[in-house]
Amino acid sequence: MSEPSDSEEQKQESIVTHLVELRDRLIKIIFGVGIVVLCLFPFANEIYSFLAAPLLKHMPEQSTMVAIDVASPFLTPFKLVLVLSVVLTIPWILYQMWAFIAPGLYKHERRLVMPLLVSSSLLFYLGMVFAYYIVFPLVFGFFTKVAPEGVSVMTDISRYLDFVTKLFIAFGAAFEVPVLTFILVTTGVTTVEALSRARSYVIVAAFVVGMLLTPPDIISQVLLAIPVWLLFELGLVMTKLVKPHLNTPESSEERFRSMTEEEMELELDEIELLDSKEEQDKS
């Protein structure tokens, strides 16, 4: 049997190196989430009380929340802490993902990734804050008032957590529209002019998304659709402001032309330096 060539051995070593690097990044993510879980777990009941406050304010005086399952009083606050820990460590998770793919990116790509990660994290948190302080009071006020006469509103704590978690994720994802708009334009998938002409379709799509991601009530659907539309307009404005700076000869023509051998060697040297620094940090 023929012995494997040097190129095949290098490919195998490269794959193993990338798998080891991916494992290390995943361990760091799990470790970061675990630390936040340990810090928040002693306050699990207080955090759940804070989360349930928008519903409790609108419930009748004699009504309370209930725990149907035997283990719900323990498992539901623990589940909340686990979900909250993942949400709070989103910047850490995104940074580890960025650090894993950064060596394979060009300089102009690395300059764009970090601002996008920061802005996407902030927008996601802003969507959750909007849901808690604006959407929840209106939605729960509507639900408690339309209850038929003689029906006591007593929500299960586990089902309430599932309900608000879906709303948090829906509004957090919806607030990523400016980032998505910016990426679509800067990568050449579409243009600002084309998106402006498709504004009417975007508005219809926003209401469809609101219908699919929110509970079956008109209030939450409208409260999700309108911010999506406004954030789409914000994304167009921000893209118009930033795009001229991205379309300079250095950033448009130069970055997409074929690289010379010298430039490729310099790029590989920088990647090797990053790898060596990470290995030194690990040691």
Backbone hydrogen bonds, N-H to C=O, Kabsch-Sander energy under -0.5 kcal/mol:
donor,donor_aa,acceptor,acceptor_aa,energy
9,E,5,S,-2.1
10,Q,6,D,-2.5
11,K,7,S,-2.1
12,Q,8,E,-2.4
13,E,9,E,-2.7
14,S,10,Q,-2.4
15,I,11,K,-2.4
16,V,12,Q,-2.5
17,T,13,E,-2.5
18,H,14,S,-2.3
19,L,15,I,-2.4
20,V,16,V,-2.5
21,E,17,T,-2.4
22,L,18,H,-2.6
23,R,19,L,-2.4
24,D,20,V,-2.4
25,R,21,E,-2.2
26,L,22,L,-2.3
27,I,23,R,-2.4
28,K,24,D,-2.1
29,I,25,R,-2.2
30,I,26,L,-2.7
31,F,27,I,-2.7
32,G,28,K,-2.4
33,V,29,I,-2.5
34,G,30,I,-2.6
35,I,31,F,-2.0
36,V,32,G,-1.7
37,V,33,V,-2.3
38,L,34,G,-2.3
39,C,35,I,-1.8
40,L,36,V,-2.2
41,F,37,V,-2.3
43,F,40,L,-1.8
44,A,41,F,-1.9
47,I,43,F,-2.4
48,Y,44,A,-2.2
49,S,45,N,-2.2
50,F,46,E,-2.0
51,L,47,I,-2.2
52,A,48,Y,-2.4
53,A,49,S,-0.7
53,A,50,F,-0.6
55,L,52,A,-0.7
56,L,52,A,-2.5
57,K,53,A,-2.1
58,H,55,L,-1.1
59,M,55,L,-0.8
63,S,60,P,-1.2
66,V,155,T,-2.3
68,I,66,V,-0.6
72,S,69,D,-0.6
74,F,71,A,-1.2
75,L,71,A,-3.0
76,T,72,S,-2.1
78,F,74,F,-1.6
79,K,75,L,-2.7
80,L,76,T,-2.2
81,V,77,P,-2.3
82,L,78,F,-2.3
83,V,79,K,-2.6
84,L,80,L,-2.8
85,S,81,V,-2.3
86,V,82,L,-1.8
87,V,83,V,-2.1
88,L,84,L,-2.8
89,T,85,S,-1.6
90,I,87,V,-1.4
93,I,89,T,-2.8
94,L,90,I,-3.0
95,Y,91,P,-2.1
96,Q,92,W,-2.0
97,M,93,I,-2.0
98,W,94,L,-2.5
99,A,95,Y,-2.9
100,F,96,Q,-1.5
101,I,97,M,-1.7
102,A,98,W,-2.1
104,G,101,I,-1.3
105,L,102,A,-2.2
110,R,106,Y,-2.4
111,R,107,K,-1.9
112,L,108,H,-0.9
113,V,109,E,-1.8
114,M,110,R,-1.1
116,L,112,L,-1.8
117,L,113,V,-2.5
118,V,114,M,-2.4
119,S,115,P,-2.6
120,S,116,L,-2.5
121,S,117,L,-1.9
122,L,118,V,-2.3
123,L,119,S,-2.5
124,F,120,S,-2.0
125,Y,121,S,-2.2
126,L,122,L,-2.3
127,G,123,L,-2.2
128,M,124,F,-1.7
129,V,125,Y,-2.4
130,F,126,L,-2.4
131,A,127,G,-2.0
132,Y,128,M,-2.2
133,Y,129,V,-2.5
134,I,130,F,-2.0
135,V,130,F,-1.5
136,F,131,A,-2.8
138,L,134,I,-1.0
139,V,135,V,-2.9
140,F,136,F,-2.8
141,G,137,P,-1.6
142,F,138,L,-1.8
143,F,139,V,-2.5
144,T,140,F,-2.3
145,K,141,G,-1.2
146,V,142,F,-1.5
151,V,148,P,-1.8
152,S,150,G,-0.6
154,M,152,S,-0.9
157,I,66,V,-2.4
160,Y,156,D,-2.2
161,L,157,I,-1.8
162,D,158,S,-2.0
163,F,159,R,-2.2
164,V,160,Y,-2.6
165,T,161,L,-2.2
166,K,162,D,-1.8
167,L,163,F,-1.6
168,F,164,V,-2.8
169,I,165,T,-2.5
170,A,166,K,-2.4
171,F,167,L,-2.6
172,G,168,F,-2.7
173,A,169,I,-2.6
174,A,170,A,-2.1
175,F,171,F,-1.7
176,E,173,A,-1.6
177,V,174,A,-1.4
180,L,176,E,-2.3
181,T,177,V,-2.8
182,F,178,P,-2.4
183,I,179,V,-2.4
184,L,180,L,-2.4
185,V,181,T,-1.9
186,T,182,F,-2.7
187,T,183,I,-2.0
188,G,185,V,-1.1
189,V,184,L,-1.4
190,T,184,L,-1.5
195,L,191,T,-2.1
196,S,192,V,-2.3
197,R,193,E,-2.1
198,A,194,A,-1.3
199,R,196,S,-1.3
202,V,198,A,-2.0
203,I,199,R,-2.2
204,V,200,S,-1.9
205,A,201,Y,-2.6
206,A,202,V,-2.3
207,F,203,I,-1.7
208,V,204,V,-2.0
209,V,205,A,-2.8
210,G,206,A,-2.2
211,M,207,F,-1.9
212,L,208,V,-1.9
213,L,209,V,-2.5
214,T,210,G,-1.3
217,D,215,P,-2.7
221,Q,217,D,-1.4
222,V,218,I,-2.2
223,L,219,I,-2.5
224,L,220,S,-1.2
225,A,221,Q,-2.5
226,I,222,V,-2.5
228,V,224,L,-1.6
229,W,225,A,-2.2
230,L,226,I,-2.6
231,L,227,P,-2.9
232,F,228,V,-1.9
233,E,229,W,-2.0
234,L,230,L,-2.2
235,G,231,L,-2.5
236,L,232,F,-1.9
237,V,233,E,-2.2
238,M,234,L,-2.7
239,T,235,G,-2.2
240,K,236,L,-2.2
241,L,237,V,-1.8
242,V,238,M,-2.2
243,K,239,T,-2.9
245,H,242,V,-1.0
246,L,242,V,-1.0
246,L,243,K,-0.8
247,N,243,K,-1.3
248,T,245,H,-0.5
251,S,248,T,-0.6
252,S,248,T,-2.4
254,E,249,P,-2.7
256,F,252,S,-0.9
257,R,253,E,-0.7
257,R,254,E,-0.5
264,M,260,T,-2.3
265,E,261,E,-2.4
266,L,262,E,-2.3
267,E,263,E,-2.3
268,L,264,M,-2.5
269,D,265,E,-2.3
270,E,266,L,-2.0
271,I,267,E,-1.9
272,E,268,L,-2.5
273,L,269,D,-2.2
274,L,270,E,-2.1
275,D,271,I,-2.3
276,S,272,E,-2.7
277,K,273,L,-2.3
278,E,274,L,-2.2
279,E,275,D,-2.3
280,Q,276,S,-2.2
281,D,277,K,-2.3
282,K,278,E,-2.2
283,S,279,E,-2.2
